Amino acid sequence: MIFYENLFESNKKFFDEFTKKFQQVLSSGWFILGSNIETFQKEFANYHNSKYCIGVASGLDALTLSLIASEIPEGSEVIVPSNTYIATILSILHAKMKPVLVEPDIATYNIDPMKIEEKISSKTRAIMVVHLYGKSCQMDLILQLCKKYNLVLIEDCAQSHGAKFKNKLTGTFGEFGAFSFYPTKNLGALGDAGAVITDSEIFAERLKKLRNYGSSKKYFNDVIGFNSRLDELQAAFLSVKLKYLDEINLHKRKLAKIYLDNLKDDFIKPAVDDDFYDVYHIFNVRHPKRDSLKDYLLKNEILTDIHYPVSPNKQKAMQGIIEGDYPISEEIHTTILSLPCSYGHSEDDIYKVVEVMNKF
């Protein structure tokens, strides 16, 4: 059986270091906002050549708190791709703002920069781009639009740890770079975790308060805040894995190249361009008979996943909130299939998947 993702296999290389970190945190007796989170924040900021990193409880919180820290007025419109994971849209709603959906480029699955301007109104205050599946958005035109209309740029980097556009890391283009460290991510914790990077001292201080009940001094609360702190244990584990992030990404790129070079053209493969350094958090293909392909692979003991089976505008929770038709998003969601491509997979695993798929 080739699993879609086996977190034991993906993490076993780090077990000895994890154990040492666990013992260190346990014996310290300090579990919230201590030295480990300070260390990881500095390391993650340095990795991105950013001034500040603020650890939070999840990727959703990273996005929500970034919007609130920007002090955009409640009710403002925020541009967001129509095919993103639901958390991106939830963050806008939690911040009491209005998501305005823009269709993706069918080749890259990221927001289509050419379609953004027509959705900008007098109420638009921000663009929330999503670097989906491990590929950066095409940032040139997006940055021009942000400058032209004076819009805050928030990057959802939940799937793009280490990805680049024109040699610049995702998360470093806008005012906020929001990350998830959910266990399956290229840089995954052993539980929920997230962070925001920024070069603004003002935004960094706001985020620190917001994650900690609105407080910068114990029992003194300046704003209405949240309980959203990256805990010491997860920060310690993330410090271990951050040292290997580039190695993890290189491994996934090698596996992706096997797919790209050997899968038949019956399958629509991810677009490749020299301007983009893709890290393949998810390697997916599209096929008109996606469900039959998924069943066929399962019968051949290959597990796959779908990211995602339902487009946001079709989700029950979004009825009455998101209006309009999004045919490109719906086309993606009905044809896309995610293939095994993790740090725990070998090249032999991927060649086996290719062999089976090419017989479909």
C-alpha positions in Angstrom: 0.0 0.0 0.0 1.3 3.4 -0.9 -0.3 5.9 1.5 -1.2 9.5 0.4 0.6 10.7 3.5 2.3 8.8 6.3 3.3 11.3 9.1 5.3 8.6 10.9 7.5 8.1 7.8 7.7 11.8 7.1 8.9 12.6 10.7 10.9 9.6 11.8 14.2 11.2 10.8 13.6 13.8 13.4 12.5 11.6 16.3 15.7 11.7 18.2 15.9 15.5 18.0 12.1 15.7 18.9 12.7 13.6 22.0 15.6 15.8 23.2 13.4 18.9 22.6 10.5 17.4 24.5 12.7 16.6 27.5 14.1 20.1 27.4 10.7 21.7 27.3 9.3 19.3 30.0 12.2 19.9 32.4 12.1 23.7 31.9 8.6 23.9 33.4 7.8 26.7 31.0 5.2 25.9 28.3 3.7 29.2 27.0 5.6 32.2 25.5 9.0 31.1 26.6 12.5 30.7 25.1 11.5 28.1 22.5 9.0 30.4 20.8 11.4 33.3 20.9 14.1 31.1 19.2 11.8 29.8 16.5 10.4 33.2 15.8 13.9 34.5 15.2 14.9 31.5 13.1 11.7 31.7 10.9 12.1 35.5 10.5 15.8 35.0 9.5 14.9 32.3 7.0 12.7 34.9 5.2 15.1 37.8 5.8 12.1 39.4 7.6 12.3 41.6 10.7 9.6 40.0 12.8 7.8 36.7 13.2 4.9 36.2 15.6 3.9 32.7 16.5 0.2 31.9 16.7 -2.1 28.9 17.3 -3.0 28.1 13.6 -2.9 29.3 10.0 -6.5 30.5 10.3 -5.5 32.7 13.3 -2.5 33.9 11.4 -4.8 35.2 8.6 -7.5 36.5 10.9 -5.1 38.4 13.2 -3.3 39.9 10.3 -6.5 41.4 9.0 -7.4 42.8 12.4 -3.8 44.1 12.9 -4.0 45.9 9.6 -6.9 48.0 11.2 -8.9 47.8 8.0 -12.4 49.0 8.9 -15.0 46.3 9.5 -17.2 45.8 6.5 -14.3 46.3 4.1 -14.1 44.2 1.0 -11.1 41.8 0.7 -10.2 40.2 -2.6 -9.6 36.5 -2.4 -9.3 33.6 -4.9 -12.5 31.6 -5.5 -10.9 28.2 -5.2 -9.0 28.6 -2.0 -9.3 26.4 1.1 -12.2 27.6 3.2 -9.9 28.9 6.0 -8.9 31.8 3.9 -12.5 33.0 3.5 -13.3 32.2 7.1 -10.5 34.5 8.3 -12.2 37.4 6.4 -15.5 36.6 7.9 -14.1 36.3 11.4 -12.5 39.8 10.9 -16.0 41.0 10.1 -15.1 41.9 6.5 -16.6 40.8 3.1 -14.8 38.3 0.9 -14.9 39.2 -2.8 -14.0 36.2 -4.9 -11.8 36.2 -8.0 -11.4 33.3 -10.3 -8.0 31.5 -10.6 -5.8 30.9 -13.6 -6.8 27.4 -14.8 -3.1 26.6 -15.5 -1.6 27.6 -12.1 -4.7 27.3 -9.8 -3.7 30.6 -8.2 -5.7 33.9 -8.4 -5.7 35.3 -11.9 -4.0 38.8 -11.7 -5.8 39.9 -14.9 -9.2 39.4 -13.2 -8.6 41.3 -10.0 -9.0 44.9 -11.0 -12.6 44.4 -12.3 -13.5 43.3 -8.7 -12.0 46.3 -7.0 -14.5 48.8 -5.6 -14.5 51.8 -3.4 -14.9 49.4 -0.4 -11.9 47.2 -1.3 -9.1 47.5 1.3 -7.0 44.4 0.9 -6.0 41.6 -1.4 -5.5 38.2 0.3 -3.5 36.0 -2.2 -3.1 32.3 -1.6 0.0 30.5 -2.9 -1.8 27.3 -3.4 -0.3 23.8 -3.5 3.2 25.1 -3.1 3.3 27.5 -6.1 3.7 31.3 -5.6 1.2 33.6 -7.2 2.3 35.8 -10.1 3.1 38.8 -7.9 4.2 41.5 -10.3 0.7 42.8 -11.4 -0.7 42.1 -7.9 1.9 44.4 -6.3 1.1 47.1 -9.0 -2.6 46.9 -8.1 -1.9 47.2 -4.4 0.1 50.3 -5.0 -2.4 51.8 -7.4 -5.4 51.3 -5.1 -3.5 51.6 -1.8 -4.4 48.1 -0.7 -3.0 46.0 2.1 -1.5 42.7 0.8 -1.8 39.6 3.0 -0.2 36.4 1.8 -1.7 33.0 2.7 1.4 30.9 2.7 -0.1 27.9 4.4 1.1 25.7 1.5 4.1 27.5 0.3 6.9 27.2 2.8 10.1 28.0 0.9 8.4 28.7 -2.4 9.6 31.6 -4.5 8.6 34.0 -7.3 11.6 35.4 -9.1 13.9 34.2 -6.3 11.8 36.1 -3.6 10.2 33.9 -0.9 6.5 33.9 -0.5 5.4 35.8 2.6 7.8 38.6 1.9 5.9 40.5 -0.8 3.1 42.0 1.4 2.5 43.6 4.7 1.7 40.2 6.2 2.9 36.6 5.4 0.6 34.1 7.2 1.7 30.5 7.7 0.1 27.3 8.9 2.3 24.5 10.4 -0.4 21.9 10.3 1.3 18.5 10.4 1.0 17.7 6.7 2.7 21.0 5.6 6.2 21.0 4.2 7.2 22.6 7.5 4.7 20.7 9.8 4.4 20.7 13.6 3.0 17.8 15.6 -0.2 19.6 16.1 -1.9 22.9 15.1 0.5 25.9 14.9 0.9 29.1 12.8 2.9 32.3 12.4 2.9 35.7 10.8 6.0 37.4 9.3 6.1 41.2 8.8 8.7 44.0 8.4 6.4 46.4 10.3 7.2 47.0 14.0 3.7 48.5 14.5 2.0 45.4 13.0 4.3 43.1 14.9 3.4 44.7 18.2 -0.3 44.6 17.4 -0.1 40.9 16.6 1.7 40.1 19.8 -1.1 41.8 21.7 -3.9 40.2 19.7 -2.6 36.7 20.2 -2.3 37.2 24.0 -5.7 38.5 25.1 -4.9 42.0 23.9 -2.1 42.3 26.4 1.6 43.2 26.3 1.9 43.3 30.1 0.3 40.6 32.2 -3.2 41.4 33.4 -3.2 44.7 31.5 -5.3 44.5 28.4 -5.1 47.2 25.7 -7.3 45.8 23.0 -9.9 43.0 22.6 -7.6 40.1 21.9 -7.6 36.4 21.5 -5.9 33.3 23.0 -3.8 32.3 20.0 -0.3 31.5 21.0 2.2 29.1 19.4 3.1 26.9 22.4 6.6 26.1 23.5 6.5 22.4 22.5 5.4 23.0 18.9 7.9 25.9 18.6 10.7 23.5 19.7 9.6 20.8 17.2 9.4 23.5 14.4 13.0 24.7 15.2 14.1 21.1 14.6 12.4 20.8 11.2 13.2 24.3 10.0 16.8 23.2 9.6 15.6 20.6 7.1 13.0 22.6 5.2 15.1 23.1 2.1 16.0 19.4 2.1 12.3 18.5 2.4 11.4 20.8 -0.4 14.2 19.4 -2.6 13.0 15.9 -2.0 9.4 16.8 -2.9 10.7 18.6 -6.1 12.5 15.4 -7.1 9.3 13.3 -6.6 7.3 15.9 -8.6 9.8 15.8 -11.5 9.3 12.0 -11.7 5.6 12.7 -12.2 6.1 15.6 -14.6 8.6 13.7 -16.8 6.8 10.3 -16.8 3.1 10.7 -16.5 1.2 10.5 -19.8 -0.3 13.7 -21.2 -3.8 12.3 -20.5 -3.3 13.9 -17.1 -3.2 17.7 -16.8 0.0 18.3 -14.8 1.0 21.3 -12.8 2.4 24.2 -14.8 6.2 24.8 -14.6 7.9 28.1 -15.2 11.4 29.3 -14.5 10.1 32.3 -12.6 8.6 30.0 -10.0 10.3 27.8 -7.5 7.6 25.3 -6.6 7.7 23.3 -3.4 4.8 20.9 -4.1 3.1 20.8 -0.8 0.5 19.1 -2.9 1.2 17.5 -6.3 -2.0 17.2 -8.2 -3.3 16.3 -11.7 -6.6 17.0 -13.3 -8.6 14.5 -15.3 -12.2 14.5 -16.5 -12.8 11.1 -15.0 -11.2 12.0 -11.6 -13.5 9.9 -9.4 -12.9 6.8 -11.6 -9.2 7.5 -11.5 -9.2 7.8 -7.7 -11.1 4.5 -7.4 -8.8 2.8 -9.9 -5.7 3.8 -7.8 -7.3 2.7 -4.6 -8.0 -0.8 -6.1 -4.2 -0.8 -6.9 -3.4 0.1 -3.3 -2.5 3.7 -4.0 -4.2 6.2 -1.7 -4.9 9.7 -3.0 -6.8 12.8 -1.8 -8.8 15.7 -3.2 -7.9 19.3 -2.5 -10.7 20.2 -2.6 -13.9 18.3 -3.5 -16.3 21.3 -3.0 -15.6 24.9 -4.2 -16.2 27.6 -1.5 -19.2 29.0 -3.2 -20.9 25.6 -3.0 -20.2 25.1 0.7 -23.3 25.0 2.9 -21.8 27.5 5.3 -21.3 30.0 2.5 -24.9 30.1 1.3 -26.2 33.6 1.5 -22.6 34.9 2.0 -21.0 34.1 -1.4 -23.0 34.9 -4.4 -22.4 34.3 -8.1 -21.0 31.5 -10.3 -17.4 30.5 -10.4 -17.1 28.0 -13.2 -13.3 27.9 -13.3 -13.1 27.1 -9.6 -15.8 24.5 -10.0 -14.0 22.9 -12.9 -10.9 22.6 -10.8 -12.7 21.1 -7.8 -14.5 18.5 -9.9 -11.4 17.3 -11.8 -8.4 17.6 -9.5 -6.7 14.8 -7.7 -3.8 14.9 -5.2 -1.1 12.2 -5.6 1.4 10.8 -3.0 4.3 13.3 -2.8 5.7 13.6 0.7 9.0 13.6 2.5 8.1 10.0 3.6 7.8 8.7 0.0 10.7 7.2 -1.9 11.4 7.7 -5.6 10.4 4.0 -6.1 7.0 4.8 -4.6 6.4 7.5 -7.2 7.6 5.4 -10.1 5.1 2.8 -9.0 2.3 5.3 -8.9 3.3 6.5 -12.4 3.3 2.9 -13.7 -0.2 2.3 -12.5 -1.6 5.6 -13.6 -0.3 5.3 -17.1 -2.4 2.1 -17.5 -5.6 3.9 -16.6 
